[in-house]
Amino acid sequence: MDSTSPPQWSSLPSDLLFNIASILGTRIDLLSLRAVCNSWRSSLPLPPKAPIVKLPFPIDPNNPNLNPNRHGHFALSESFSYSLEPINRDPKRTWLIKIQESESGNVILKDPLARHPLACLDRLPKVLNLLDYRVKEISKGYYVEFVEQGKAPYPSIFVNEMKSCISIKQVAVSTSFDKIGHDGFVVMVIYNGGKLALWRMGDYKWSSVNDIREGYVYDSVAYSNGKFFAIDVNGLTISIDPAKASFEIMEVAPAKPRSGFGHGDKFKYLVKWFSDLFLIEKYHEDLFYWSESDDEDDYHIKFKIYKMNEEECDWVEMDGLKDAVLFLGDGCSFFVWAKDFAWWKGNCICFLNYLFMGSGSDGPGPMAGIFDFEDGISRKLSKFSSCSKLFWPPPSWLKHYC
């Protein structure tokens, strides 16, 4: 074969093709590999779709707000955040999307920082050919939603029942869906205003952590290095080893003084990056932090970031993020390197905040802001037009197929 001729990928030995497929770590990589040619597509089976895991409902059958005629189950689903870039284009522009598959099998495109689906799909192509783009899986997120069962009409859901019985604030799982059944599968959730519960695959009911530790209100949960971690509103951090049948609680780090003014609208987030666990504290430095003006430059929303030191049993405060960017969303948070996202500088947090509603955008990102560790100021994402294009509008290089 002439050395200048294009490679004949279809003639690649099948054993080598399977070896390549076996080391690919994500479903999107396997789909991209199959898309190279017809021969590979016929040789490699489709990677399995993420299953919808059914969880028992309710978590607390003795909750006085629960309607006794309410029947159904919780559905645990997996979402994926992807970065898309054109194959050959300079300067590079990255587009960030989040996809979740529903229990019915439909693919839902969501705001990368929020839970709600996008409504403005008419501006998007019906089909994405993976060979047209560089597609990289950035993060996975997990959501638990209530699925009603029985004959319609269903009983009306009132506010107290929604808050205490149906809404799930945050979810952490012990392993990704493609490894379910290998080492067991355990789910931890925050529900009913800050209570903790765990469910192990095969169990008929939830185990409530608050049966042991009454009165604690938890802000965030995460799974890291074989353990679940949870942090309460005062900064007390606990861990639970899911391998132990009793779900024994261990105190990892003591509570610490709260930052900022007063006690309202403060949140703590646990986010894993590689093998490290980070605590992000969001707070307001002033009582009067809100503004209705789109020209407001500083919303007085501040952040501190800590890294877990398990040997010392404490959080160690960090001096910013250096060359990294943290995307802090509702149910899905992740770190990236700034160099991988064109026009983004490092040492900042892109976060969701409902103070930023009403910016007039019809796509994702209008409720996002950027906190810069260098000057300590939070601004609307819309103040940075090049950065906001990471979310919306869809890039012009998306190919529309008839």
Disulfide bonds with the S-S distance in Angstrom:
none
